[in-house]
Amino acid sequence: MNNTRLSVSIHILTLLAKADDEWLSSDYISGSININPVLVRKELANLSNHKLVKSREGKNGGSRLGRPAREIYLSEVYQAVQQQDLLIKSKNKPSPYCPVGRQINKHLTELYNDAEKALLGQLGKKTLRQFALQFN
């Protein structure tokens, strides 16, 4: 995931956690993140698909958490925005005649899978509520 979707989504969810049950507009959220409201709405739609937020349209519309922040783990957010592997192997084809080349991809896959499991383990230890409590 070589992009900013995770940080943007955690920012959105933290704002919603701090707002309790208040509905926040995409304009308000985009002002905090300093990005285009269209990008915020795109992330909100994804987070809604994963049941992390609820959104409604109209004059009193906006978004809020889909369930209590104490029940949302940061590992869920990571999984909701992940579009590709965390670490990516080279696209070139190593030489099958080289003792390293013929085995490198197998060993890199194992290494990268272990690294991603460690990341998910760490993120799975922290709830959105715990993260949000860091902000005054």
C-alpha positions in Angstrom: 0.0 0.0 0.0 2.3 2.7 -1.3 -0.1 5.6 -0.9 -1.8 7.8 1.7 -5.1 6.0 2.0 -4.4 4.6 5.4 -3.4 7.9 6.9 -6.3 9.7 5.3 -8.8 7.0 6.5 -7.4 7.1 10.1 -7.6 10.9 10.0 -11.2 10.7 9.0 -12.1 8.1 11.6 -10.3 10.0 14.3 -12.3 13.1 13.5 -15.5 11.1 13.6 -14.5 9.4 16.9 -13.8 12.9 18.5 -17.2 14.1 17.2 -19.1 11.4 19.1 -22.5 11.1 17.4 -22.3 14.4 15.5 -22.6 14.1 11.7 -19.5 15.7 10.1 -19.6 17.0 6.5 -17.0 16.0 3.9 -16.2 19.7 3.6 -15.3 19.9 7.3 -13.3 16.7 7.1 -11.5 17.8 4.0 -10.6 21.1 5.7 -8.9 19.2 8.5 -7.0 16.9 6.2 -6.4 19.7 3.6 -7.5 17.6 0.6 -10.3 17.9 -1.9 -13.7 16.9 -0.5 -14.2 14.5 -3.5 -11.3 12.4 -2.2 -12.8 12.5 1.3 -16.1 11.3 -0.1 -14.4 8.5 -2.0 -12.7 7.3 1.3 -16.0 7.7 3.2 -17.7 5.5 0.6 -15.0 2.8 1.1 -15.2 3.0 4.9 -19.0 2.8 4.7 -18.7 -0.4 2.5 -16.6 -1.8 5.3 -19.2 -0.8 7.9 -16.7 1.6 9.7 -18.8 4.7 9.0 -22.4 5.7 8.3 -23.2 8.5 5.9 -26.4 10.3 5.0 -27.1 13.0 2.5 -29.0 16.3 2.8 -29.0 19.4 4.8 -28.3 17.6 8.1 -26.2 14.9 6.4 -22.7 13.9 6.9 -20.8 11.0 8.3 -20.2 9.4 11.7 -18.8 6.1 13.0 -20.6 2.9 12.0 -19.9 1.5 15.5 -18.2 2.7 18.7 -14.5 3.6 18.4 -13.6 1.1 21.1 -14.8 -1.6 18.7 -12.8 -0.5 15.7 -9.2 -1.8 15.4 -6.7 0.0 13.3 -6.0 -3.4 11.6 -9.5 -3.2 10.2 -8.8 0.2 8.7 -5.6 -1.1 7.1 -7.5 -4.0 5.6 -10.3 -1.8 4.3 -7.9 0.4 2.4 -5.3 -2.1 1.3 -5.2 -2.4 -2.5 -1.9 -4.1 -3.0 0.8 -5.9 -1.0 2.6 -3.9 1.6 6.0 -4.8 0.2 6.4 -5.6 -3.5 8.9 -7.9 -5.2 10.9 -6.7 -8.2 9.1 -7.3 -11.5 12.2 -8.6 -13.2 12.7 -12.4 -13.6 15.8 -13.5 -11.7 18.1 -16.0 -13.4 17.0 -19.6 -12.7 20.7 -20.6 -13.1 21.8 -18.5 -10.1 21.5 -20.1 -6.7 20.1 -16.8 -5.3 18.1 -15.9 -8.3 16.2 -19.1 -8.5 15.1 -18.9 -4.8 14.9 -15.1 -4.1 11.2 -14.6 -4.8 10.2 -17.5 -2.6 12.2 -16.2 0.3 11.1 -12.6 -0.3 7.5 -13.7 -0.2 8.0 -15.4 3.1 9.8 -12.3 4.5 7.1 -9.9 3.3 4.3 -12.1 4.6 5.9 -12.2 8.0 6.4 -8.4 8.0 2.7 -7.8 7.1 1.6 -10.2 9.8 3.7 -8.2 12.3 2.1 -5.0 11.1 -1.4 -6.3 11.4 -0.6 -7.7 14.8 0.5 -4.2 16.0 -2.4 -2.5 14.4 -4.8 -5.1 15.9 -3.6 -4.1 19.4 -4.9 -0.5 19.1 -8.5 0.6 18.8 -9.6 3.8 17.2 -10.7 5.0 20.6 -7.2 4.5 22.0 -5.7 6.3 19.1 -8.2 9.2 19.3 -7.5 9.7 23.0 -4.1 11.1 22.1 -5.8 14.2 20.7 -7.0 17.0 23.0 
